Amino acid sequence: MLKAYQCDDSDVYAAESAEQAAQLWRDMVGGDEPLDEGYPRELTEEELDVRYPAFDEDERPIEGQTTSVREMLAEHGNEPGWLCGSDW
């Protein structure tokens, strides 16, 4: 089962473990750079349920629609990878 991990100030990854989330982040940014202190961290139950504006595949807001990280995680499927970016 995938969980949501915040890996920097803005990016959240779907991964099976913190170690896998860190590797996904490294693969995305390139290189073996270490993550900042405190990352990756698993999102709390409360953070998973915060409502955010929904966006279409072209990153345009969908008027009147919201989503949560929990919903994004469920829609993401079983493949680990980048989930979303946000201003935390």
N, CA, C and O atoms as CSV, one atom per row, in Angstrom:
chain,resi,resn,atom,element,x,y,z
A,1,MET,N,N,0.839,-1.190,0.000
A,1,MET,CA,C,0.000,0.000,0.000
A,1,MET,C,C,0.880,1.248,0.000
A,1,MET,O,O,1.807,1.364,0.801
A,2,LEU,N,N,0.585,2.163,-0.892
A,2,LEU,CA,C,1.368,3.389,-0.984
A,2,LEU,C,C,0.909,4.404,0.051
A,2,LEU,O,O,-0.271,4.492,0.390
A,3,LYS,N,N,1.866,5.158,0.533
A,3,LYS,CA,C,1.607,6.256,1.465
A,3,LYS,C,C,2.129,7.534,0.827
A,3,LYS,O,O,2.879,7.482,-0.148
A,4,ALA,N,N,1.736,8.680,1.372
A,4,ALA,CA,C,2.175,9.974,0.848
A,4,ALA,C,C,3.312,10.514,1.712
A,4,ALA,O,O,3.197,10.594,2.935
A,5,TYR,N,N,4.423,10.887,1.048
A,5,TYR,CA,C,5.597,11.419,1.737
A,5,TYR,C,C,5.968,12.770,1.150
A,5,TYR,O,O,6.121,12.914,-0.063
A,6,GLN,N,N,6.110,13.743,2.013
A,6,GLN,CA,C,6.606,15.046,1.599
A,6,GLN,C,C,8.125,14.953,1.581
A,6,GLN,O,O,8.738,14.575,2.580
A,7,CYS,N,N,8.740,15.299,0.442
A,7,CYS,CA,C,10.177,15.126,0.277
A,7,CYS,C,C,10.961,16.433,0.225
A,7,CYS,O,O,12.190,16.419,0.301
A,8,ASP,N,N,10.276,17.546,0.097
A,8,ASP,CA,C,10.899,18.869,0.156
A,8,ASP,C,C,9.795,19.861,0.485
A,8,ASP,O,O,8.709,19.460,0.903
A,9,ASP,N,N,10.054,21.127,0.304
A,9,ASP,CA,C,9.055,22.127,0.682
A,9,ASP,C,C,7.781,22.064,-0.151
A,9,ASP,O,O,6.761,22.628,0.244
A,10,SER,N,N,7.821,21.382,-1.307
A,10,SER,CA,C,6.632,21.405,-2.143
A,10,SER,C,C,6.202,20.075,-2.732
A,10,SER,O,O,5.044,19.953,-3.132
A,11,ASP,N,N,7.065,19.073,-2.810
A,11,ASP,CA,C,6.721,17.855,-3.536
A,11,ASP,C,C,6.351,16.691,-2.635
A,11,ASP,O,O,7.005,16.419,-1.628
A,12,VAL,N,N,5.271,16.006,-3.033
A,12,VAL,CA,C,4.774,14.841,-2.318
A,12,VAL,C,C,4.850,13.648,-3.268
A,12,VAL,O,O,4.461,13.740,-4.432
A,13,TYR,N,N,5.354,12.536,-2.756
A,13,TYR,CA,C,5.512,11.315,-3.532
A,13,TYR,C,C,4.685,10.192,-2.936
A,13,TYR,O,O,4.526,10.105,-1.719
A,14,ALA,N,N,4.161,9.337,-3.794
A,14,ALA,CA,C,3.485,8.118,-3.375
A,14,ALA,C,C,4.544,7.030,-3.347
A,14,ALA,O,O,5.186,6.755,-4.361
A,15,ALA,N,N,4.729,6.409,-2.186
A,15,ALA,CA,C,5.773,5.398,-2.041
A,15,ALA,C,C,5.382,4.406,-0.957
A,15,ALA,O,O,4.505,4.669,-0.135
A,16,GLU,N,N,6.059,3.251,-0.974
A,16,GLU,CA,C,5.818,2.227,0.035
A,16,GLU,C,C,6.555,2.513,1.335
A,16,GLU,O,O,6.174,2.017,2.396
A,17,SER,N,N,7.628,3.328,1.248
A,17,SER,CA,C,8.433,3.630,2.434
A,17,SER,C,C,9.098,4.989,2.272
A,17,SER,O,O,9.148,5.545,1.175
A,18,ALA,N,N,9.604,5.511,3.376
A,18,ALA,CA,C,10.334,6.784,3.330
A,18,ALA,C,C,11.580,6.650,2.460
A,18,ALA,O,O,11.932,7.575,1.729
A,19,GLU,N,N,12.244,5.502,2.539
A,19,GLU,CA,C,13.454,5.281,1.734
A,19,GLU,C,C,13.125,5.303,0.240
A,19,GLU,O,O,13.863,5.884,-0.556
A,20,GLN,N,N,12.018,4.667,-0.131
A,20,GLN,CA,C,11.619,4.680,-1.529
A,20,GLN,C,C,11.239,6.092,-1.976
A,20,GLN,O,O,11.569,6.496,-3.091
A,21,ALA,N,N,10.554,6.840,-1.121
A,21,ALA,CA,C,10.191,8.221,-1.455
A,21,ALA,C,C,11.443,9.057,-1.673
A,21,ALA,O,O,11.495,9.855,-2.609
A,22,ALA,N,N,12.455,8.888,-0.821
A,22,ALA,CA,C,13.703,9.627,-0.969
A,22,ALA,C,C,14.376,9.291,-2.294
A,22,ALA,O,O,14.899,10.181,-2.965
A,23,GLN,N,N,14.369,8.011,-2.681
A,23,GLN,CA,C,14.985,7.619,-3.948
A,23,GLN,C,C,14.214,8.189,-5.135
A,23,GLN,O,O,14.820,8.632,-6.111
A,24,LEU,N,N,12.896,8.182,-5.064
A,24,LEU,CA,C,12.091,8.781,-6.129
A,24,LEU,C,C,12.410,10.266,-6.275
A,24,LEU,O,O,12.529,10.776,-7.389
A,25,TRP,N,N,12.546,10.949,-5.155
A,25,TRP,CA,C,12.887,12.380,-5.177
A,25,TRP,C,C,14.251,12.580,-5.831
A,25,TRP,O,O,14.416,13.457,-6.678
A,26,ARG,N,N,15.234,11.760,-5.432
A,26,ARG,CA,C,16.581,11.870,-6.020
A,26,ARG,C,C,16.536,11.622,-7.523
A,26,ARG,O,O,17.191,12.326,-8.291
A,27,ASP,N,N,15.770,10.632,-7.939
A,27,ASP,CA,C,15.643,10.340,-9.368
A,27,ASP,C,C,15.042,11.527,-10.113
A,27,ASP,O,O,15.429,11.810,-11.247
A,28,MET,N,N,14.105,12.215,-9.486
A,28,MET,CA,C,13.440,13.352,-10.130
A,28,MET,C,C,14.366,14.565,-10.223
A,28,MET,O,O,14.407,15.234,-11.255
A,29,VAL,N,N,15.108,14.851,-9.150
A,29,VAL,CA,C,15.964,16.039,-9.157
A,29,VAL,C,C,17.342,15.752,-9.741
A,29,VAL,O,O,18.081,16.678,-10.074
A,30,GLY,N,N,17.687,14.489,-9.867
A,30,GLY,CA,C,18.966,14.099,-10.437
A,30,GLY,C,C,20.071,14.098,-9.404
A,30,GLY,O,O,20.194,15.031,-8.610
A,31,GLY,N,N,20.864,13.063,-9.418
A,31,GLY,CA,C,22.016,12.990,-8.540
A,31,GLY,C,C,21.731,12.291,-7.223
A,31,GLY,O,O,20.667,11.709,-7.012
A,32,ASP,N,N,22.712,12.369,-6.356
A,32,ASP,CA,C,22.635,11.710,-5.055
A,32,ASP,C,C,22.528,12.704,-3.923
A,32,ASP,O,O,22.899,12.413,-2.786
A,33,GLU,N,N,22.016,13.884,-4.242
A,33,GLU,CA,C,21.904,14.941,-3.240
A,33,GLU,C,C,21.042,14.492,-2.066
A,33,GLU,O,O,19.976,13.911,-2.274
A,34,PRO,N,N,21.478,14.748,-0.852
A,34,PRO,CA,C,20.652,14.365,0.305
A,34,PRO,C,C,19.448,15.286,0.438
A,34,PRO,O,O,19.485,16.452,0.043
A,35,LEU,N,N,18.391,14.739,1.000
A,35,LEU,CA,C,17.213,15.544,1.279
A,35,LEU,C,C,17.509,16.452,2.462
A,35,LEU,O,O,18.379,16.153,3.280
A,36,ASP,N,N,16.787,17.555,2.550
A,36,ASP,CA,C,16.924,18.451,3.698
A,36,ASP,C,C,16.505,17.729,4.966
A,36,ASP,O,O,15.750,16.758,4.927
A,37,GLU,N,N,17.002,18.214,6.080
A,37,GLU,CA,C,16.677,17.617,7.368
A,37,GLU,C,C,15.169,17.600,7.583
A,37,GLU,O,O,14.480,18.582,7.305
A,38,GLY,N,N,14.668,16.484,8.076
A,38,GLY,CA,C,13.241,16.335,8.333
A,38,GLY,C,C,12.465,15.717,7.189
A,38,GLY,O,O,11.270,15.452,7.323
A,39,TYR,N,N,13.127,15.482,6.060
A,39,TYR,CA,C,12.482,14.874,4.889
A,39,TYR,C,C,13.160,13.555,4.561
A,39,TYR,O,O,14.349,13.386,4.829
A,40,PRO,N,N,12.419,12.624,3.987
A,40,PRO,CA,C,10.985,12.654,3.745
A,40,PRO,C,C,10.218,12.421,5.039
A,40,PRO,O,O,10.738,11.859,6.003
A,41,ARG,N,N,8.992,12.862,5.030
A,41,ARG,CA,C,8.134,12.624,6.183
A,41,ARG,C,C,6.761,12.215,5.675
A,41,ARG,O,O,6.244,12.770,4.705
A,42,GLU,N,N,6.187,11.237,6.350
A,42,GLU,CA,C,4.865,10.762,5.972
A,42,GLU,C,C,3.823,11.796,6.375
A,42,GLU,O,O,3.869,12.326,7.486
A,43,LEU,N,N,2.890,12.084,5.486
A,43,LEU,CA,C,1.822,13.029,5.808
A,43,LEU,C,C,0.928,12.451,6.891
A,43,LEU,O,O,0.683,11.246,6.936
A,44,THR,N,N,0.449,13.318,7.753
A,44,THR,CA,C,-0.450,12.901,8.828
A,44,THR,C,C,-1.850,12.665,8.269
A,44,THR,O,O,-2.162,13.062,7.146
A,45,GLU,N,N,-2.681,12.015,9.071
A,45,GLU,CA,C,-4.079,11.795,8.677
A,45,GLU,C,C,-4.764,13.124,8.374
A,45,GLU,O,O,-5.531,13.226,7.417
A,46,GLU,N,N,-4.490,14.135,9.184
A,46,GLU,CA,C,-5.105,15.452,8.968
A,46,GLU,C,C,-4.631,16.069,7.659
A,46,GLU,O,O,-5.430,16.641,6.918
A,47,GLU,N,N,-3.342,15.957,7.369
A,47,GLU,CA,C,-2.803,16.523,6.128
A,47,GLU,C,C,-3.371,15.812,4.902
A,47,GLU,O,O,-3.580,16.442,3.865
A,48,LEU,N,N,-3.620,14.522,5.009
A,48,LEU,CA,C,-4.182,13.770,3.890
A,48,LEU,C,C,-5.577,14.256,3.511
A,48,LEU,O,O,-5.991,14.110,2.361
A,49,ASP,N,N,-6.301,14.829,4.464
A,49,ASP,CA,C,-7.693,15.223,4.226
A,49,ASP,C,C,-7.909,16.710,3.962
A,49,ASP,O,O,-9.045,17.129,3.741
A,50,VAL,N,N,-6.855,17.514,3.978
A,50,VAL,CA,C,-6.993,18.946,3.658
A,50,VAL,C,C,-7.488,19.078,2.222
A,50,VAL,O,O,-7.003,18.382,1.330
A,51,ARG,N,N,-8.442,19.960,2.000
A,51,ARG,CA,C,-9.008,20.176,0.670
A,51,ARG,C,C,-8.192,21.228,-0.086
A,51,ARG,O,O,-7.834,22.271,0.461
A,52,TYR,N,N,-7.906,20.925,-1.361
A,52,TYR,CA,C,-7.171,21.818,-2.253
A,52,TYR,C,C,-7.968,21.976,-3.542
A,52,TYR,O,O,-8.760,21.098,-3.884
A,53,PRO,N,N,-7.773,23.082,-4.263
A,53,PRO,CA,C,-8.434,23.218,-5.564
A,53,PRO,C,C,-8.010,22.070,-6.480
A,53,PRO,O,O,-6.847,21.666,-6.476
A,54,ALA,N,N,-8.949,21.550,-7.260
A,54,ALA,CA,C,-8.651,20.497,-8.230
A,54,ALA,C,C,-8.148,21.137,-9.523
A,54,ALA,O,O,-8.568,22.234,-9.892
A,55,PHE,N,N,-7.243,20.433,-10.203
A,55,PHE,CA,C,-6.677,20.904,-11.462
A,55,PHE,C,C,-6.854,19.828,-12.520
A,55,PHE,O,O,-6.856,18.638,-12.204
A,56,ASP,N,N,-7.004,20.248,-13.798
A,56,ASP,CA,C,-7.072,19.276,-14.879
A,56,ASP,C,C,-5.655,18.872,-15.292
A,56,ASP,O,O,-4.681,19.333,-14.697
A,57,GLU,N,N,-5.540,18.010,-16.312
A,57,GLU,CA,C,-4.211,17.524,-16.717
A,57,GLU,C,C,-3.322,18.607,-17.300
A,57,GLU,O,O,-2.112,18.411,-17.419
A,58,ASP,N,N,-3.895,19.745,-17.664
A,58,ASP,CA,C,-3.103,20.879,-18.153
A,58,ASP,C,C,-2.801,21.879,-17.041
A,58,ASP,O,O,-2.367,23.001,-17.300
A,59,GLU,N,N,-3.036,21.457,-15.803
A,59,GLU,CA,C,-2.770,22.254,-14.604
A,59,GLU,C,C,-3.616,23.523,-14.521
A,59,GLU,O,O,-3.188,24.530,-13.958
A,60,ARG,N,N,-4.814,23.463,-15.086
A,60,ARG,CA,C,-5.766,24.570,-14.974
A,60,ARG,C,C,-6.753,24.239,-13.867
A,60,ARG,O,O,-7.224,23.104,-13.784
A,61,PRO,N,N,-7.076,25.208,-13.011
A,61,PRO,CA,C,-8.042,24.947,-11.939
A,61,PRO,C,C,-9.398,24.531,-12.507
A,61,PRO,O,O,-9.837,25.052,-13.533
A,62,ILE,N,N,-10.049,23.599,-11.839
A,62,ILE,CA,C,-11.394,23.170,-12.218
A,62,ILE,C,C,-12.351,23.890,-11.275
A,62,ILE,O,O,-12.401,23.605,-10.079
A,63,GLU,N,N,-13.101,24.820,-11.832
A,63,GLU,CA,C,-13.962,25.674,-11.021
A,63,GLU,C,C,-14.933,24.855,-10.181
A,63,GLU,O,O,-15.630,23.977,-10.690
A,64,GLY,N,N,-14.967,25.157,-8.887
A,64,GLY,CA,C,-15.904,24.535,-7.979
A,64,GLY,C,C,-15.530,23.134,-7.505
A,64,GLY,O,O,-16.290,22.516,-6.760
A,65,GLN,N,N,-14.375,22.622,-7.922
A,65,GLN,CA,C,-13.973,21.279,-7.513
A,65,GLN,C,C,-12.745,21.324,-6.611
A,65,GLN,O,O,-11.840,22.135,-6.804
A,66,THR,N,N,-12.736,20.441,-5.629
A,66,THR,CA,C,-11.579,20.308,-4.744
A,66,THR,C,C,-11.185,18.836,-4.658
A,66,THR,O,O,-11.929,17.945,-5.068
A,67,THR,N,N,-10.003,18.616,-4.117
A,67,THR,CA,C,-9.501,17.263,-3.908
A,67,THR,C,C,-8.633,17.264,-2.661
A,67,THR,O,O,-8.343,18.318,-2.095
A,68,SER,N,N,-8.227,16.094,-2.244
A,68,SER,CA,C,-7.319,15.967,-1.104
A,68,SER,C,C,-6.173,15.052,-1.510
A,68,SER,O,O,-6.262,14.334,-2.506
A,69,VAL,N,N,-5.104,15.083,-0.736
A,69,VAL,CA,C,-3.985,14.184,-1.005
A,69,VAL,C,C,-4.455,12.731,-0.872
A,69,VAL,O,O,-4.011,11.873,-1.634
A,70,ARG,N,N,-5.330,12.450,0.067
A,70,ARG,CA,C,-5.860,11.089,0.218
A,70,ARG,C,C,-6.554,10.640,-1.076
A,70,ARG,O,O,-6.369,9.507,-1.521
A,71,GLU,N,N,-7.350,11.528,-1.676
A,71,GLU,CA,C,-8.031,11.191,-2.922
A,71,GLU,C,C,-7.036,11.030,-4.065
A,71,GLU,O,O,-7.171,10.122,-4.886
A,72,MET,N,N,-6.033,11.911,-4.121
A,72,MET,CA,C,-5.005,11.796,-5.163
A,72,MET,C,C,-4.258,10.473,-5.030
A,72,MET,O,O,-3.958,9.815,-6.026
A,73,LEU,N,N,-3.964,10.096,-3.800
A,73,LEU,CA,C,-3.250,8.849,-3.538
A,73,LEU,C,C,-4.085,7.654,-4.011
A,73,LEU,O,O,-3.552,6.727,-4.622
A,74,ALA,N,N,-5.374,7.675,-3.732
A,74,ALA,CA,C,-6.255,6.587,-4.159
A,74,ALA,C,C,-6.346,6.510,-5.686
A,74,ALA,O,O,-6.401,5.418,-6.250
A,75,GLU,N,N,-6.362,7.658,-6.349
A,75,GLU,CA,C,-6.457,7.700,-7.808
A,75,GLU,C,C,-5.135,7.372,-8.481
A,75,GLU,O,O,-5.110,6.987,-9.650
A,76,HIS,N,N,-4.042,7.522,-7.753
A,76,HIS,CA,C,-2.703,7.336,-8.303
A,76,HIS,C,C,-2.449,5.899,-8.745
A,76,HIS,O,O,-1.718,5.665,-9.708
A,77,GLY,N,N,-3.038,4.955,-8.059
A,77,GLY,CA,C,-2.819,3.549,-8.382
A,77,GLY,C,C,-1.705,2.959,-7.537
A,77,GLY,O,O,-1.373,3.494,-6.479
A,78,ASN,N,N,-1.127,1.860,-7.998
A,78,ASN,CA,C,-0.143,1.119,-7.219
A,78,ASN,C,C,1.298,1.405,-7.594
A,78,ASN,O,O,2.207,0.802,-7.022
A,79,GLU,N,N,1.533,2.302,-8.533
A,79,GLU,CA,C,2.888,2.594,-8.984
A,79,GLU,C,C,3.475,3.771,-8.204
A,79,GLU,O,O,2.937,4.876,-8.262
A,80,PRO,N,N,4.569,3.547,-7.477
A,80,PRO,CA,C,5.200,4.656,-6.749
A,80,PRO,C,C,5.620,5.768,-7.710
A,80,PRO,O,O,5.976,5.502,-8.858
A,81,GLY,N,N,5.576,7.015,-7.234
A,81,GLY,CA,C,6.005,8.134,-8.059
A,81,GLY,C,C,5.544,9.463,-7.501
A,81,GLY,O,O,4.947,9.531,-6.427
A,82,TRP,N,N,5.831,10.527,-8.252
A,82,TRP,CA,C,5.454,11.871,-7.863
A,82,TRP,C,C,3.930,11.941,-7.779
A,82,TRP,O,O,3.226,11.447,-8.660
A,83,LEU,N,N,3.438,12.552,-6.724
A,83,LEU,CA,C,1.996,12.639,-6.514
A,83,LEU,C,C,1.468,14.046,-6.763
A,83,LEU,O,O,0.502,14.231,-7.503
A,84,CYS,N,N,2.107,15.041,-6.139
A,84,CYS,CA,C,1.636,16.415,-6.296
A,84,CYS,C,C,2.672,17.369,-5.754
A,84,CYS,O,O,3.596,16.979,-5.041
A,85,GLY,N,N,2.499,18.615,-6.105
A,85,GLY,CA,C,3.317,19.692,-5.564
A,85,GLY,C,C,2.406,20.725,-4.941
A,85,GLY,O,O,1.273,20.920,-5.380
A,86,SER,N,N,2.911,21.386,-3.911
A,86,SER,CA,C,2.068,22.332,-3.187
A,86,SER,C,C,2.948,23.297,-2.430
A,86,SER,O,O,4.143,23.063,-2.249
A,87,ASP,N,N,2.354,24.368,-1.997
A,87,ASP,CA,C,3.029,25.304,-1.095
A,87,ASP,C,C,2.600,24.932,0.316
A,87,ASP,O,O,1.509,25.299,0.754
A,88,TRP,N,N,3.442,24.216,1.016
A,88,TRP,CA,C,3.113,23.741,2.365
A,88,TRP,C,C,3.294,24.831,3.345
A,88,TRP,O,O,3.067,24.632,4.538
